[in-house]
């Protein structure tokens, strides 16, 4: 039997994130086919924090070299967080993603 667990819907983002409840708030993890993603934390005061992620090596690793997200973005509204998520999803394929696939064992 499948249990439906409701998750936060971000405006204009069709991808449903993986969701976790932590003592600090709710953590949403987005992973996109282009090798990028995001951790989005919803704090108890209903503001959001966003960290851009690279999934080029499998696990999501924080990255700080994107011109629109050079650090963890804090004190965001849901609309601001969604705008950053859309920008991450629209990025071209991560340059290290192809290299990682070439070293994959099948």
N, C-alpha and C positions, 0 to 999 in steps of 0.2 A: 504494500500500500504506500503510495506517495503522499507525503505531507507537504502542503504548500506553506511556505514561510514567507510572509510579506516582506518586501524590501523597499527601500527608498527609491522613488522614481525621480530621475533627474530630467528636467525639461529638454526635449530634443535629443535624448540619448536612448536609442532603442535597445542597447546592450544592457542586460541585467548584470549587476555586479555580484560577486561573492560577498556575503555579509557576515560580520561577526559582531557580537556584543562584548565590549570590553568595559572595565571599570571606568575608563576615561570617556566612554561614549560608544558610538557605533562606527565600525570600520568597514568601508566598502572598497573592494579591490576590483578594478577594471583591467582587463587584458584584451588587447586588440591584435588582429592578424598582422599588423605592420611591425610588431615587435615592441611596441610601447604600451604603457598602461598607466594606472594611477592608483594610489591609496588616497581615499577621501575619508577623513575622520569628521563625524558629526559630534560636536561637543554638547554637553548638557545644556549650554546656553543657546543652542540651535544655530551656532555659527559653524562654518566648515573650514577645514584645513586640507590642503592638497599637496601631495608629493608626486612628481612625475617618476615613472618607473621604466626601466629597460628590462625586457624579457628576452633579450638576444641570447642569453646564456641559460635560459630555462626559468630560473627563479627571478622574481621581480627585484631589481636592485635600484635604489634611488639614483637619479641622475640630476645634475645641476648645470648642464651646459646648453639648455634650450633657451633661446632668446626671450621667450615669453614665460619661462618658468625656471629661473636661475636659482631658486631656493624654495623652501616649503612656503606655499602661499597660505596666509593665515587670515582669519576674521572675514571669510567670504560668505556671501549669500549663496543660496542654492543656485541662483541664476549665474553668478560669477563662477562657481565651481563647474557648472554644466558647460559654460563657455570654454573653460580650460580643457575639460574632458574632450569636447568636440575638436579642439585644436590638436590634441594628442592623437585622436583617432584619425585625423586628416593628414597627419605627417606621412611623408613617403616611407617606404620600407626602411627599417633600421639598418644602417650599413653593416653592422656585425651579424645580422640575422642570417644572411647567406653563408658566411664563414662558419657559423655555429652548425648549420645544417650539413655542411660538407664534412664535418668531423663526427657527425652522428653515426652510430652503429645501428644497422638494421638487421 
